[in-house]
């Protein structure tokens, strides 16, 4: 008698039109005791990802396809969308597979490769100019409801809003944590584009760096040296057009502002963003970051 797991794999086999010889493995998280609607398909040594997707994720990969065509060489460091399937009111996508470890295990040169790859995506998004609607105002509105008048957090949001209006826009991953960047040797691949949307040119790099603090506090163990490698490589590879609009000092401040904003976003689950509402090590770390960055950016003008 077939087990429930075997029956599910047969459903996936029929849904995707995979042969009986194809090996199918479902992704899961042992720690959380959770299985995902994401499958690794290995057919005669050729691997692909098959996953259930919402409309936003499909739209994001279609946007990336458009950006890849715009480059003429299709070398964006993202998974390729190979196909979509609709069945029983659900959508599934087939993506190219990149075998590697995530950036928690990386160091040194890999961060330069990452910074370079991210800059290339930013450059194409800015140059293409055909971007989805920018959702930033709704994010501002949600945050403002959690702010205490005249608080350090309110100052931080005011600083960010002012800088954000001047920043070039591109297409962003919007959840670019180290676990969403895979690497092997001198290659990287930016994955999980389910939140892909319009954002500032420093948005993804800012989110990546904002959570570079000890795992015990809920962050990722990236060193400041590796973070600097990524940021310097990113700026070095920005297009001449972008560098004309944003010199290195402005870029540095824009990046600090993005890290500040990401720290604010990480606290909007609180009833109110204030020191007396903080409980976890991560909340305390992010609030401290907000205080330090407000002071730096205020001094810089």
Secondary structure by P-SEA (a helix, b strand, c coil): cccaaaaaaaaaaaaacccccbbbbbbbbccccccccbbbbbcccbbbbbbbbcaaaaaaaaaaaaaaaaaccccccccccccccccccbbbbbbbbbbcccccccccaaaaaaaaaaaaaaaaaaaaccccccaaaaaaaaaaaacccccaaaaaaaaaaaaaaaccccccccccccccccccccbbbbcccccccccccaaaaaaaaccccccccccccccaaaaaaaaaaaaaaccaaaaaaccaaaaaaaaaaaaaaaaaaaccccccccccccccaaaaaaaaaaaaaaaaaaaac
